């Protein structure tokens, strides 16, 4: 039984590494594509619930536009140098495939994931199309956290500290997920 778990852990690690490296291609699409607005609303997003004990959530009235690139860079700068070097920016296709957030839900997204597959570090910043889309993005990010917990619990148990205490914030139409060792810096980056 123990050898089966070990084999499963090794296979999971190999699969995670393969997926991370396979998704490391360049994105030649323009940023104008990420700024186009499409409308999407889903009543199922409003029905989804969250567990407040596993996330830090704040919902406030949206007052000013937020610079997602600047926020993501602030959080990235708070990481250890070794981790910074492994963080890979995802394009829209990888955001949908790996993180589970569909392009038609947001106007703009900036997402960094540890491409080494050895840690759960992640920086996800979204400007949703509307409040319903923000709720749907939040639900997708909650699913992402649970999937990562399942992937890392036997593979790298030390990463569970990040996954059990994520920074997940909804601020108007903005949604942020930070999986780091420095939650205070992550929260401060949002402003």
N, C-alpha and C positions, 0 to 999 in steps of 0.2 A: 504494500500500500504506500509506503514512504517513497519507494522508487517511482511509483506512478506519479506522485505529486511532484517529485523532482523533475521527471521527464516533462510533465505539463508546464512546470515553471520555465524550463529551458526552451520549450517550444514557444511559449508565450513571449519570452524575451526575444527570441529570434524573429517571431512574427512582428512584434512591436518595432524592432530595429529595421526590419525590411520595409515596413509600412512608412516609417519615418524617413528613411533614405529614398524610397520611391517617390515620396511627395516633395522632395527637395529641388524640383525643377524650377526654372526661372519663369516668371510671369511677365509676358510682354504686353499684356493688356494695359490700356491707359487707366489712370485713376479717374478719368471722366466716367467710365463705366460704373465705378463704385459710388459716384455721386448722383446718378440718375435715380429718380424717385418713381416707385411703383406703389400702387395701393394694394394692401392685403389686410384682410381682417379675418379673424377666426374666432368663433364663439367658443370653440373647445379650449382655446388658450385661457379665456376668462374662467373656465370651469376647473382648470388644473390648479392644484393646491401645492403649497410648499411647506417644508418642515422648518419652522423658524429656529429650531435649536441647532440645525446643521448649517445655517447660512446667516450671514449678516446682511439684512435687507433694509433699505431705506427708500421710501417713496416720497419724493418732494415735487413741488411744482417746478416745471422746467422754466428757467428764467433766461439763461443766456446760452449761446452755442458753446459747445465744448470742443477743444482741439484733441481729437482722439489720438493722433500721432504723438503729441506732446505728453499726454497722460501715459500712453504705453511706454514711451521712452523714459519717463520718470520712474515708472515701476521697474523697467528693465535695468536702469542705472542702479537701483537699490539691490540688485542681485550680486552674488559673488562673481568675480571675473571668470572663473571656470564655467559657470552656468551661462553667463552672458554669451560666451562663445558658442554655445550649443543652441541658442534660441533662434528659431527660423520663423520668418514672417510668412503667414499663409495667405494665398490668394483666395478669391471667392469659391473656386471649385474645391479647394482643400478645406475651407471653412465648412462647407456643406458636407463633404465626405467624412472628414475626421471629427469635427466638432458637432455637426448635426444641425446647423443653423442655415436655413434656406435663404438664398440671395434676395428673394422677393419680400423678405421681412424687414430689410434694413436699407438705409440710404448709404451708410458708410460703415466699414468695419476695419479694425486693426487688431490682428491676432498674432501672437508669438507663442510657439510651443517648443519645448525641448526636443530637438530632433535626434538626440542620442538615444532616446527611449529609456535612459537610465534614471530619469527623475520625472516627477509630475508637474514641474514648473510650467505655468501657463499664464498668459496675459491676453484677455479677450475684452475688447472695447467695441460696443455697437451703438450706432444711432438708428433706432427703429423708425419705421415709417409712421407709426402711431402707437397709442397706448396698448391696443390689442396685440400688435406685433411685438411690443416690448414684453408683454406677458408671455407670449409664445417663445420668444428668445430666452427669457428666464427659465421657462420649463425645459427647453432644449439644453440649456447649460446645467440645470439640475440633473438631467439624464446623463450628461457628459461626466459630471462629478461621480455619479454612481458607477458608470462604466469604468472610469479610471480607478475607483476604489477596488472593483473586482479584478482589474488588471494588475494592480500593484500590491494587493494584500499579501500574496505569497511570493511575488517576484522581488519587490523591494519594500518590505514592511515599514522601513523608516520614512517612506514617502506618505504614509497614512496621516502623519501630523498635518501636512498641508491639506490633504483631501478631507480630513475630518473637521477642519476649521477654515473653510474657504471664505474669501471676501466676495460676496455676491450682492451687488447693489443695483437697484433700479432707481434712476433719478429722472423723472419725467419720461421722455422717450429714449433715454440713454440707459444701457445695460452694461455692467462691468462684472467680469469674473477674474479674480486674481488668485492664483495658487502659488504662493511664495513662502519664504521663511520670515518675511517681514511684513506682516499684515498692517502695521501702523503706517509704514511708508506707502503701502498700496492705497490705503484709505485716504491719506493726505494728498496723494497724486490727483485724486478726483476733484478736490477743491470744494 
